[in-house]
Amino acid sequence: MVDADVLESLRTWATGNDGEILRPTGKNLRNVNPILTGVSELELAWWGYLVNGAPASFASINTRSERLASSKGPLPDRAIVPASFWRELAKPSRVWHHFAEPENGLLGLAAVTRPGRTADGAEFTCYSIVMQPAAPHLEHIHDRMPLLINPGFAEEWLTASHPGGALIDAAIAAAVPINERVRVTPIAPGDSDEDPPRLF
């Protein structure tokens, strides 16, 4: 569960950012985003990895759950990214779709983290969102979806020292009832421009 102080911090962040959606952090636009690194520990972090002082040249905003599950040792440090929805582009229609709980409840997206430093010496926690195969009722839109952390599994995700495969398998199993509540709707062209989506 997200405690009251953390929830208030999230609301303050969202208000200060005009309700903008989370976007990968860039070299010029340092739109750092809130993540939970403990059950009641919130920090602003860089979405995507920094390598040699610059955003990674390889895809780093997402990490496949299967790759993490193949690890024989513990996973990297972990976090939870709070969000009230995510969006995916359906192919071949190229129509954006909106994924959320029916009551627009707060979702927790699993992430792995590592430290990073920019060319000017600023230090950040960098994160990559863990992606798993889509739930059966969503896979007709997109074949992948974020690994959603069940609130009852949050502390284990953040602190457990299990081997990577065991922890990923447990997180995926715990996510099933959360996944089943997610509903998807197409976004009409222009809707997102007229009403910027809110994360919190």
Steps between C-alpha positions, in 0.01 A plus 500: 500500500615858430501698824338841534825700492618328182161549333506869588851530356378339178210744477734793559733375227212454256365848571843652450535320169158608369375141488746403227550135417824325593747519215849355456755746636713670237834678483334841468161447667577362845146404589590273790211288626395372845576141597459303821826345617347394832144460623508861625807632313442719195766652278520665159683282248619491138294276269756308292866436573791739492824366352822704491312814596230477230171315440576140398529435128317169549132462592488536877161641597360143512644165607346165410389289796635189328853641495483582870350158578797328335734653758640248747589764758297776668338763281634856478359752747129540443233768513131555437386770257158639599264579212127500440521377139729413213459519122600280210483539124308216334640365175426508211215746574741748668227597745606591852326311781457593865549232770367560852298355785124567477514749791828656379675361806871543557709229334852397600733421207799281583840648422866418541748775584866591477699814581586745224688823452461771235787669320478795741541269800140491621415162655166326449329172570415364155219253443364263236139376509461122503281371216326161493284320242158667482200356681278294267225765480752771405734322259288583195612862548863443598700189583676655801387682813667636814548258787245638746592462865221373722483729809535194721822409319658848503730451798624166369569649156699785651698310762517123433836340421357198316670386178376705206290228341314419819419863575383575145281188496348595835436858387332383179278257693403769752418741215230278342201649690629853431543422130145366478359833620675701229275628223606643166333766287606656168596867503326712240739713292556834671359396837837488672587845362184659632513341846852415617489170691565499872707241680368553853 
